[in-house]
Amino acid sequence: MNDQVYETIKNLVLEQLKESIDLSNQQLMELIEEIMFQASRDQYLSVVHKEKLVKQLYYSFRGLDVLQPLIDDKTISEIMINRHDEIFIEQNGNVTRYDGKFESEQKLADIIQSIVAKVNRIVNESTPIVDARLMDGSRVNIVLPPIALKGPTMTIRKFPENPMTMGDLIEKGALSEDIADLLQQLVFTKHNIFISGGTGSGKTTFLNALTDYIPQDERIITIEDTAELRITHLPNLVSLETRNTNTEGKGGISIRSLIHTSLRMRPNRIIIGEVRGAEALDMLQAMNTGHEGSISTGHSNNTFDMLSRLETMILSGNALPIEVIRNQIASAVDIMIHLSRMRDHSRKVTEIHEVIGLKNNEVQLNPLFVFVEDDESTPVKVIGKLRTTGNKLVNKLKFTQAGLNVERW
């Protein structure tokens, strides 16, 4: 694409906009096309180049500039901007470098400010790290200099236009129909569930799919750092999102504050998108105070690691004996599910454990299912499935209270 033609047309559009700053999107597009038509008389441009140039110019004024085609591409799941001229994308599980770039570091900085302003967030040199979201719900993480040494950095995690259902996850091989049946009964009988997994393992997607099993007559409160859940089938739903402090260090609303507030909103269940710190204690206490059937997620390498991380999270902001913390975990969490991103980029449920109490001051897990690879697996393709350990559920009270037959499990 001819950079000189691009700059010429852009400058002409800027001159026109000085006189008509209130152009609608349609009028702006028509203006760009008109100037493009005039410019193509002096220099030949193919139809393909014209179309790309018109879109690029339009996006530079009203969209997200070079990022807009990537946002619009449904096959792209992640966009990683390391600096204004270094962009990588994840597409169908593969990460590659994108040949597009921002015209300058300042243009990227302007786009970043536009994104955070729309969700009432602030990012600057004194507050150089922020989480935000796009209007379509995509998650955005931003890091500015001097923290980011190469220049403004932004990572955009996109989500499918239509949230994945449990049926979609079964079709993709993340779990089997039998396991989905068990999960449906666990959600229906109000077991408190904690989902763990590494970065990109699909925790939010899985949590969203799991909410499909929540009865529609229940009142649900969701709490997230950055709103990502897309629950559409529950009519009595309140979604809460944290708020960063302002430039004076005031006005911040934490997950802990939102959990405390949610308890006064008559929820049947509380869903916390992810716990990262001391709010883990508030989550456990909410589960222990009548809000059964609550669900949350956290980062870990496996289920046992997640237990240790929960302890560490709670200790980071609460002066409690470890015995008390472990008792809180054992009495609050009923089921732990671990997800993994496999070497072939597929995402699978790899562990399901029942929490059965304390023994010798250690949280006891009853392994129900573990993922086992088949002999047909190769270095580039993982083949296997969740296999039963042969253990049955120990705590069956919630099943019997709901009038369900638990003998199968």
N, C-alpha and C positions, 0 to 999 in steps of 0.2 A: 504494500500500500504506500502511496506517495506521501511522505511526511510533509513536504512543502505545500502540497495541495490541501492537506488537512489543516495546517496552520493558517493558510490563506482564508479558507472558508470559515474557520473558527473565528478569526478576527473580524470577518464581515458580519457573522452572526452576532458577535459581541457588540458591534457598532449599532446593529438594528435593535438589540435588546436594550440599549441605553435609552432609546426612544420609546420602546414598548416593553416595559419590564413586567407587565401583567399578562403576558401571553399565556393562553391555555396550552396544555400538552399538545393538542392537535394543531394549534396555530404555530407552535414552535417547530413541530415536525414539518409542516408545510413550508415554513420559512427556510429551513435547512434544505429541503428538497428544491426549492426555487433557486437558492444561491448555488446549489450543486449543479443544477441544470445550466446556469449561466457559466459556471466555471468549466464545465465539460466542453463548452464551445471552443475554449482556448487550448485545452489539453485533453487528449483522448483518455477516457476512463472506461473500462469494461463495465457491463451491467453489474457483475458480481462486486467489483470494487466500489461502484456507486452505492450499492445497498449496504455494504459493510461500513463505508464512510459515513453514510447518513445515520446509521444506528450508533456508530461510535461517537459521532458529534452529539446526537440527542442524549445518549447516556452520560456524556460529560457534563451536560447542563442539568438534566432532570433525574438521571438514574444514579448508579454507583460506578460510573465511568467504565473502566476496562473490566470491572468485576461483574457488570450487569449480565453479559452473556453467560457467565459461569453460574450466576444465581438462577438464571432462567433454564439452564440445562439440567433436566431432572436426573440425568445419569451421574452427575457430580455430587459427591457426598461431603467433601471437605475442601476448603480453599485455604491455603497457607501462604500468607504474604510475609516473606522474610525481610523485605525492603521494597522500595517503590518499583524496582526493576527486577525483582526476583520473586516469582510466584510459582507455587506448586499446587497441584490438584490431586485429589483422590477420586478415581473414577472406576467403578466396578471392582473396588478393592485394590487397585493398583495406583501407586503414587508416581506422577510424572511432572516434569517441569512444563509450565505453560509459556508460550512464546510471547504473550502480551505483557505490557508493562504500563505503569503510570508515567505520564510525561515528566513528572518531577516529584521530589519528596514532599513538596508543599501540597501538591494535588492529593496525594495519599492522606496527608494530615487533614486536609479540608473534608475529605470523604469520612474520615474517622470522626471528626467533630459533628458532622451531619448525622451520623448513625447514633452517637451517644445522646445528642440533643433530643432526638425523637422519643427516647425512653427515659428522659429526665435524669441522665447520668452525666458525670463530669470526669474528664480525663485531661490532665495537664502535667507540667513538669513536677509539680508538688504532689500530684496524685497520678502517677504514671501507669497504674495497672487498673483495668476495669473490665467487668463482664457486662455485656449488653445483649441485645437481640435485634434482629431485623423485623420488619412488619409482617413477614411471612412466618415468623417464629424461629428462624435460624438463630443458633447461638453464636455469639461473637465474643472473643477474648482479645483485648488490646493491651499492648505494652509499648510505652513511649520511651525515647531517650530521656535521661542518660542510662536507664535500666537496659533498654535494648540498644546494643552497641552499633548495630548496622543501620539504624534508623527506625521509624515507626513500624511496628509489627502487628499483624492482625491475623487471627485464625477464625474461620467461619465454619461451624458445623451445621450442615443443612439437614433437614428432616424431610421424609417423603410427604408429598402433597396430601396423600391419604394415609393416616396413621396405620401402621401394621397391626393386624389382628393376630390372635393366637393361631388362627388358621393359616395365615401367611407364614408365621414362624415354623409351623409344622411342615408346610410345603418346602421351605428352605432348608429343612433338616436340623433346625435348632433344637427340636424336641419331638417326641412321638405323641400320638393321639392319647395313648394311655396316661402319659405324664400330664398332658393337658387336662384330662379328666380329673386327675388327682388335684391339680392346681385349682380347678374350678370348685371342687368340693372344699378345699382349704380356704379359699376366699369366701365362699358362701357361708361356711361355719365360723367365720371371723377369727381365723388364726392370724396372729401377728407375724408378718413376713419381712425378712430382711434380705435384700438382693445385693450380692457383692460381685466384683469383677474388675478387671483392669481397664485402662483407658481404651475406648473404642470397642468394648466387648458387647455393647448393646443394652446396657442397664436401663437407660431411659426408655428405649423402645420396648423392652420386655415389661417394664413397670406399666407403661401405657396400655399394652395389650392385656396385662393382668387385670386392669380396672374394668375391662369388659364384663368380668364375672361379678362385679358388685351389683346387688339388686338396685333397681331404679328408684325405689321408695326411700333410699337412705340419703342423708345429708353428708356431703363430703367437703372437706377443706384441704386444699393442696397448698403446700408451702415450698417455695423454691428460691434459690439465689437469683437465677435468671429463668423466667418462665419458659419451659420447654414442653411440658406435658400438654397433650392435645386430647382431652377427654370430652367427647361430644355427646355421649348417650345418656349422661346423668343430668337430669333437670335441676336437681337441688345441689348445685356445685358453686363453691366460692374459691377463687384462685388468688393467692397472696404471693407477693414478690418482695424481696428485701430491697433496701435503699441504701446507697452509699452516703457517707458524710459529705457535707458541702465543703467549700474552700476554707471555711473556718473550723472544720472538724466537727461540725454539729449536724443534727438531723438524720443521722444514720438509723436505720431500722434493721436489726439483725434477725436471723432465723430464730434465735432464742425468744426474742420479743414476739415474733409472729406465732410461735408455738403457744406462748402464754396467752396471747389474745385469742387464738383459735379455741382454747378450752372454754371460753365464754360465749362461743358462737353455736353451741349445741350441735357439735358434730357427731355423727355416728362413727365416722372413721376419719383419721388424719393421715394424709399422704405427704411425706417429706421427700422431695426430689433427691436430695443427697445430703448426708451429714459429713462434715469435715472437721469439726472441732468440739468444743465443750457443749454444744447444743445436743450432742448425742445423749446426754443425761436427761434433758428435757423430753427428748423423743421417747426414751424408755419409760419415763414417769407418766407420759401421756398414755402409753400402751398399758400401763399398770393401773390407770385410774378410770377404767370403764370404757375406753375407746378401743375396744377390740376390733380386730380386722384391719389395723393400721399397717402401712407399708412404707419402707424407706430403702435407700441404697447407700453404698459406700465403696470406696476403692480398696482393692486388696488383690493378692495373688491367689489366695484360696480361702476356704471357709475358716480354717484355723487361724490364718493370718488376720482375717477380719475380726475375730474375737479379740486378738491382741490389739488391733488398731482401735477398736471401740474403747478398750480400757485406756489406751493412750489418749484418745480424744477427750474422754471424760476427765482424766487427770490433768489435762492441759488448762482446765478452768475451774476445777472443783477440788477442794481439799477433803477428799473422802478416802477412807481406808480401802485397799484393794478388795478386801472381803465384801464390803458393801457394794462396790461396783459390780463385782461378779454376780452377786445375788440379784442385783437389778437386771442384769443381762439375762440371767437364767429364768427369772420370773416374768420378764416382759416379752422376750422373743420366743416364738413357737417353732418357726421354720426358717432355715437359712438356705438360700439358693445361690449357687455360684455360676457365673457365666464366663466364658473364655473366648478370646479371639484366636483362632487356630492358625497354624503356619500357612494354610492355604487361603487365609483371610476370611474364612467362614466363621460365624459366631454360633456357639452352641451352649446349651445348659450342660455343665460338666459335673455338678454336685448338688444333691439335695439332702440336707440333714435336718433331723428333728432335734430341738434343744430339750433335754429331759431333766435338767436340774443341776445341782451341785454335788460333787463328791470330792472329799479331801480338798475343799476350797477351789476346785477347778470346775469350770463349766463343762458339762458332759454333753456330747453329741451322739446321736443315734444315726449313723449313715444309712440312708434309705436307697439312694441311687448314685452311681458314679459312672462317668463316661469311660468307655473302654473302646480303644481302637481295634478294628478288625485286621486280619492279616493282609487284606487287600489294600490297606493304606499305603501311600507312596509319599516321598518327600514333598510332592506338589499337590497331593489330594488326600484329605483326611476322611477316612471311612470308618464309621463306628456308631455306637448309640449308647444312651443311658441304660445301664443294666442294674437290675435290682441286686442289692447286697444280701437279700434273704431276710433282712430285718423287717419287722412289722412296727407300725406306730405304737409307741408306748402310751402316750397320753391320748385317750380316746373320748374324753369327757365332752368336748365341743361337738364331736360328731353325734354322740348319743343325745345331747341336748337339742340338736337340730333334727333329730329323728332319722338320721342317715345310718345306713349299714356300713360299718368300717372294716368288716372282715377282709374285704379285698385288699386293704392296705395294712 
